[in-house]
Amino acid sequence: MAQVLYDDGNHKCIAFTELVQGDGIQSNQFAIIDQGEGILLDPGGNLTYKHLLAEMAAYFLPSRTRYIFASHQDPDIVASANGWLLITDAKIIIAEEWARFLPHFCVRGATDGRLISIPPPGMLLNLGGCELRIVPAHYLHTVGFFQIYDPISKILFSGDIGASLMDGKEAGLPVRDFERHLRDSHMEGFHRRYMSNNKVCRLWAQMVRRLDVEWLVPQHGGSYQGKEMVGRFLDWFERLECGTDLLGSQDYELRQQHLPLP
């Protein structure tokens, strides 16, 4: 299912929210199109590839895909890289830490001359007639993690930050009740386990407050629309204790048990 997040005639942002079939975790894929040229954000793996290809054709030609953006290296982010390299002339944009890992998803030689490595501070990217901002979110949850901020739509495509576990059509909708969402969507448990520590949460939140964000859109679950809801999320996130903040000696005790055999 596709949802138009923004459309002014020349510039469009599209979300694809129900493409995962089978046992895979729900994920959102995105496209930004400016003057007919497109970039796919975190296009996913084999569970989404053919469905995304079919859905995106209603908005721009696959041949006009200029870039594939991978926020990080996980399979649900970019395991379909080989397919996109074969059917488009697009270049894949990924953190320099992960550029040498990407060829493992592809046939030999497919990535030659097709990779753009993002330096740690991030970079600016021209698409059609607009300039997108690639901003850092390192260790949230992995080294070499980046997000795209679109200054035209004022959308921050935040990857795993803000992610929640939701199914069906609700997964692609803006959150209306933040406290209920926090309670019912497993968002807090996910962030406590996957985000590195409060220091980086605070650094990231401080950076985002310097951007003009009207909509924070994660790769999983619902989104946070409007200045007030974005602010609610940032207030919660910058206070979050997570990752190494929660570890103690009990987490490294030698108390393993034999795995029961079938």
C-alpha positions in Angstrom: 0.0 0.0 0.0 1.3 3.4 -1.0 0.7 6.7 0.9 1.5 10.1 -0.4 3.2 12.0 2.4 3.9 15.2 0.4 3.2 16.3 -3.2 3.5 19.9 -4.5 3.5 18.8 -8.2 7.3 18.7 -8.6 8.4 17.2 -5.3 6.8 14.0 -3.8 7.4 11.8 -0.8 5.8 8.3 -0.9 5.6 5.7 1.8 5.0 2.0 1.1 3.8 0.3 4.3 2.4 -3.1 3.7 4.8 -4.9 1.4 6.3 -7.4 3.7 4.8 -10.9 3.2 5.3 -13.9 5.5 7.2 -13.9 8.8 9.4 -10.9 8.3 9.1 -7.9 10.5 6.9 -5.1 9.2 8.9 -2.3 7.5 8.2 0.9 5.7 9.9 1.7 2.4 10.1 5.3 1.0 10.7 7.2 -2.2 11.5 10.8 -2.8 10.9 12.1 -6.3 11.9 15.5 -7.6 11.4 16.6 -11.2 10.9 12.9 -12.1 14.1 11.7 -10.5 13.8 9.3 -7.6 15.7 8.0 -4.6 14.5 4.8 -2.7 15.1 4.8 1.0 15.8 1.5 2.8 14.1 -0.6 0.0 14.3 -3.8 2.0 15.1 -7.4 1.1 13.6 -10.1 -1.0 10.3 -9.9 0.9 9.7 -6.4 -0.5 11.6 -6.3 -3.8 8.9 -7.3 -6.3 6.1 -5.6 -4.4 8.0 -2.3 -4.2 8.9 -2.4 -7.8 5.3 -2.8 -8.8 4.0 -0.1 -6.4 6.6 2.6 -7.2 5.9 2.4 -11.0 2.7 4.4 -10.3 4.8 7.4 -9.2 8.0 7.3 -11.3 9.8 5.0 -13.7 12.2 2.6 -12.2 14.7 3.8 -14.9 14.6 7.2 -13.2 15.9 5.9 -9.9 19.1 7.8 -9.4 20.0 6.5 -5.9 19.3 3.8 -3.4 19.8 5.0 0.2 20.7 2.5 2.9 20.5 4.0 6.4 22.6 1.0 7.6 23.5 -2.6 6.7 20.7 -4.7 8.1 19.0 -7.2 5.6 15.6 -5.5 6.0 17.3 -2.3 4.8 19.2 -3.3 1.7 19.4 -7.0 1.1 17.6 -6.4 -2.2 20.6 -4.3 -3.5 21.5 -6.8 -6.2 18.1 -6.6 -7.8 18.1 -2.8 -7.9 21.6 -2.7 -9.4 20.5 -5.1 -12.1 17.4 -3.2 -13.3 18.5 0.5 -12.8 21.6 2.7 -13.2 21.2 3.8 -9.6 24.1 4.2 -7.2 23.8 2.9 -3.6 24.5 5.4 -0.8 25.7 3.8 2.4 28.0 4.6 5.4 31.7 4.2 4.6 31.9 1.6 7.4 29.4 -0.6 5.5 30.4 0.0 1.9 32.7 -3.0 1.8 30.0 -5.3 3.3 27.4 -4.5 0.7 29.0 -6.6 -2.1 28.1 -9.7 0.0 24.5 -9.1 -1.0 25.3 -8.9 -4.7 26.8 -10.9 -7.6 30.5 -10.4 -8.2 31.2 -7.0 -9.8 27.7 -5.6 -9.5 28.7 -2.9 -7.1 31.8 -1.7 -9.1 31.5 2.0 -9.5 28.0 2.0 -8.0 28.7 2.8 -4.4 28.8 6.2 -2.7 30.3 6.1 0.8 28.9 8.6 3.3 31.5 10.2 5.5 30.9 10.2 9.3 29.5 13.8 9.4 27.0 13.1 6.6 26.6 14.9 3.3 24.3 16.9 1.0 22.8 15.1 -1.9 21.3 16.7 -5.1 18.2 15.1 -6.5 16.4 16.7 -9.4 16.3 20.3 -8.3 16.4 19.8 -4.6 19.2 19.2 -2.0 18.6 16.5 0.6 20.5 16.4 3.8 22.0 13.1 5.0 22.5 13.4 8.8 24.3 11.2 11.3 22.6 9.0 13.9 25.6 6.9 14.8 25.1 4.0 17.3 21.3 4.4 17.1 21.5 1.5 16.7 24.7 0.8 14.8 28.0 2.5 13.8 27.6 4.2 10.5 23.9 5.0 10.7 22.4 7.8 8.7 19.0 9.5 8.0 17.6 11.7 5.3 16.1 15.1 6.0 14.1 16.5 3.2 13.9 20.3 3.6 11.1 20.7 1.2 8.6 18.4 2.9 10.3 18.9 6.2 10.2 15.2 6.8 13.0 13.4 8.7 13.2 9.8 7.6 14.5 8.4 10.8 15.2 4.7 10.2 15.0 2.7 13.4 14.7 5.7 15.6 11.0 6.0 16.6 10.3 2.5 15.3 7.5 0.4 16.8 6.0 -3.0 16.3 2.6 -2.6 14.5 0.8 -4.5 11.8 -1.6 -3.8 9.0 -2.8 -0.3 7.9 -2.2 1.1 11.4 1.6 0.7 10.8 1.7 3.5 8.3 -0.5 6.0 10.1 0.6 9.0 12.2 0.5 8.4 16.0 -2.4 10.2 17.6 -2.0 9.3 21.3 1.7 9.2 22.2 1.2 7.6 25.7 -1.0 4.9 24.3 1.4 4.3 21.5 4.3 4.0 24.0 2.3 1.5 26.0 0.9 -0.6 23.2 3.4 -0.7 20.4 6.5 -2.2 22.1 8.4 1.0 21.1 10.0 1.5 24.5 11.2 -2.1 24.8 12.6 -2.0 21.3 14.5 1.3 21.9 15.9 0.1 25.3 17.3 -3.0 23.7 18.6 -1.6 20.3 19.7 1.9 21.0 23.3 2.2 22.4 23.0 4.6 25.4 21.5 7.8 26.6 24.5 10.0 25.6 23.9 9.4 21.9 20.1 9.7 22.3 20.7 13.2 23.7 23.2 14.2 21.1 20.8 13.1 18.3 17.8 14.9 19.8 19.8 18.1 20.1 20.8 17.9 16.5 17.2 17.2 15.3 15.9 20.2 17.3 18.1 22.4 15.0 16.3 21.1 12.0 12.8 22.3 10.9 11.1 18.9 11.3 7.3 18.7 10.7 7.2 14.9 10.4 9.4 12.2 11.8 8.9 9.0 9.8 10.5 5.7 11.0 11.2 2.5 9.0 8.9 0.4 11.2 5.4 1.3 12.6 3.7 4.6 12.9 5.0 8.1 12.4 5.1 11.4 14.4 3.4 14.3 12.6 3.4 17.9 13.6 5.7 20.0 15.7 4.0 19.0 19.0 4.2 15.2 18.3 7.8 15.4 17.1 8.6 17.3 20.3 6.9 14.7 22.4 9.0 12.0 20.8 12.2 14.0 21.2 11.5 14.7 24.9 11.0 11.0 25.5 14.0 9.9 23.5 16.5 12.2 25.0 15.6 11.0 28.5 15.7 7.3 27.6 18.0 4.9 29.3 19.0 2.2 27.0 21.7 -0.2 25.8 24.9 0.0 27.8 23.1 2.2 30.4 21.1 -0.9 31.5 23.9 -3.5 31.5 25.4 -4.9 34.7 27.5 -7.8 35.8 24.4 -10.1 35.8 24.3 -9.8 32.0 27.7 -11.5 31.7 27.2 -14.4 34.1 28.2 -17.9 32.9 24.8 -19.6 33.3 24.2 -21.0 29.8 22.2 -24.2 29.5 22.1 -26.9 26.9 19.8 -26.2 23.9 17.1 -28.8 23.9 17.3 -31.0 20.8 14.1 -31.6 18.7 
